[in-house]
Amino acid sequence: MTKARNQHASGTPAQMTRFDDIYGQPDPRAYFSALGALGYRTPHHAQSVFRRLLPLVGFPEVAERPAGQEGGPPATVLDICCSYGINAALLNHHVTLEELYDRYTSPQVARLTTAELIESDREYYATRRRPDAVPVVGLDIATPAIAYGRAAGLLDAGFAENLEVAPPTTALYRATRGTRLITVTGGASFLSARTFGPLLEGRLEPPWVAAFVLRTGSYQNIADGLALWGLTTEKDTSRTYPQRRFTDADEQRYALAAVSAAGDDPRGKETDGHFHTALHLTRPAAHAVARPLHTLL
């Protein structure tokens, strides 16, 4: 794992610990080992939220439809910063995040080559596939992670592209034409509206965007960019979601300062030793008015 942190003049760390190395591996064993040791939980929280949203997204009549009467054709999901396809694994299969931690850190899996693990994973997930599984397209700048997600059968399509610095390729744009839900569980701090805008161009019905965002930063730039497409962003203010434990006291000091600077109260959350995220949901204004976020959760 990488600890690349700048320092303010006061000595307070200027950013959180980075884990760049674990995304450059040919399979997710290092990911689960490093993040499991810190109790990383965001995909677990997202699993139930995304399943609740999927029957609702992308249908003009859904705003007027009473709760319990949702439905429609399968919705394609675009998972941004998807890494190895963890969200797709949890969304489309009868597995939990804890079971994945146990699997990928087990002695049996440790002995496998990457090719053997991919073969084992394809069987593992095939036997646990949910009947309501949906197509998932993955987007990440980490080429090895995308390659694994596709080879293991978790991602129906995957693209190693950075839309912060370049427009999407024609292949990516075409693959995401049917996207009804965009998900983000990690990496929102590194994104801006530049990533989302090109994916919305030419869409008659823009997708919903569900993002779990660390409280150490702001989502406003992305929300403002999405507003240009007629979408409104709601933040779930009723709760926060523990992300992971801090790596050390320096990282906690950074988080306390950043959360306070963002206008939030770290007491009982970051003060207790964990990063926390907040859920932001972006969708057409009419949907938000008819079915406020708190009624969906």
Phi, psi and omega in degrees: 000153182254134171248090181249097184229130172281167179236136169290166178301331181284350183095354178286132180300141186268354179200169183278164177301139180253149183237038186305322187298327187287343180270353179262006180275156183285349177210172191272013183297319178292324177302308183290327179292311183290313184281331176296324179297339181254006177068037180297126189232356188305314179301329176296313179298320184290331185307309182285325180296312182296323178294327177291325185281328188304318180292349186262333196284143165080012180240120187305329185278353187295333182296330182262354186279132181297155176302139180093354180241029179285166175156168181155182180294159180305138182259130176286137179252135170252115180260110181272138188060050189282346187048237187273008180091028183296316179298321178296321178299315183284324182291319192256004185223156177278071178219159174245163178298322180298321178295324178291321175301315180297319182295307190280352175250009182281152177301325181296315180288329180299332183279348185279149167285168178299318179298319178293323179294319178299315179298317179295320180295321180300319178289318182302311182284327180298322181282351182243012183295131179282147179293339180259024180300148182237156176296138178233127174255131181256141177228126180198155178276351183271103183301314180298323180294317177298317181298319178295312182304322179286316183295326181280354178083013179278323181255129176288332173206152181213144185223126176265084182225151178244100184282355174288336184241348182206150178292160179294148174291163178301322181296317179294316181299317180293320182294335183258010180301325183266013183294129176247341178219126172257130182241146176218120176243352178200144177100358180300332180294339182261002185252159172222184178297343180297329179287323188274321186308308182297335180280348181260347183298132176080005180272127176289324178236101182295146180289162169281156177232121177244118186229132171265115190243131177300141181286355179280353181226187181242144177259004190297321181300316179291316180300319179296320179294319179291332179297333178295343179258015178081021182253147179243145183248128174249142176251132176286107182264001184276342183199165169234168185235118178302133181265296176200167175288155175288149179284332179193179182295327179298316181294322178295319178299319176301312183296317180299317180292318183291318180295318178296319179295331179280357177092011179254163182259118181279353184296132181079000179233269179297330178295338181269005170108007181230145161296149175232148175245161172238145179274130174242131179239124180247134182194173178303143185302323181298323178294319181294323180291317184287323183226083180305156186305320185295337179282342180274339187260000000 
